[in-house]
């Protein structure tokens, strides 16, 4: 069924968001969806506020506080409909970049541990994650994620990235050195660096991921999600995960190969001599002692190339340290930020 442009009120939106007759029907529908999504934020905010007031009025204060997403903002970032939020009232700005298959709320435990800090945290849902628009496979996933993240750099900020988010944070430090005050990279999945530093780590990586690769090749997304979780998950068995968490991982597992060109391969050029060496910002590398290959080699590679680099080991932690070891992770971060004041 075709939609008419007259059916949607596009007044008040940026002119770049308004479809034109020169666009293909597919692109018109996509841009209309983005425009409607952006314009609906006001209505959603009002509705959430009304629901919150009604719930509090009936005595359900806890429930009102926990309405999922009532605090989220939505707008177009680097051309991509993005959900984001801010918390904290401090003067030091910090940007948080979450891992693949997660969302900005994954930082909740870490932020609880840093609740008394004098920081203002900004976090967003990566493309295809959380409340941001589903990934449409137009362009490079890493390029789009980096462009969206860069749109939040409206001042000098400390960047905290986990896993895939850490690879984006490192790229931001290369491309926007004047806006990155410091870098905190937790288990950065820039596997190409590890392979170059320690070639044997690639063989171990491929062996570990053989079942994941097979399942992806056969479009067996449940099997792929299960295999991926076994390597890079929280340590909890797949069968013990809540159904909602399992479904979320299965629905987003296609984003792992979408990022492979910049994670497993080196499409961006992180391995290029002299690229990382020019980063002047201080860097904290956090590694889980129980993490999988080639993470140790990745950390060693970064340590050898970043001029101002500090490495800390999270004892007993695996890849999901910000969630499973939030207290220890937060302690290292707070100490690092304290030693590098504004």
Buried (B, 14 or more C-beta within 10 A) or exposed (E): EEEEEEEBEBEEBEEEBBBEEEEEEEEBBBBBBBBBBBBEBEEBBEEBEEBBEEBBEEEEEEEBEEEEEBEBEBEBBBBBBBBBBBBBEEEBBBBBBBBBBBBBBBBEBBBEBBEEBEBBBBBBBBBBBBBBBEBEEEEBBBBBBBBBBBBBBEEBBBBBBBBBBBBBBBBBBBBBEEBBBBBBBBBBBBBBBBBBBBEEBBEBBEEBBEBBEEBBEEEBBBBBBBBBBBBBBBBEEBEEBEEEBBEBBBBBBBBBBBBBBBBBEBBBEBBEEEBBEEBEBBBBBBBBEBBBBBBBBBBBBBBEBBEEBBBBBBEEBBBBBBBBBBEBBBBBBBEBBEEBEE
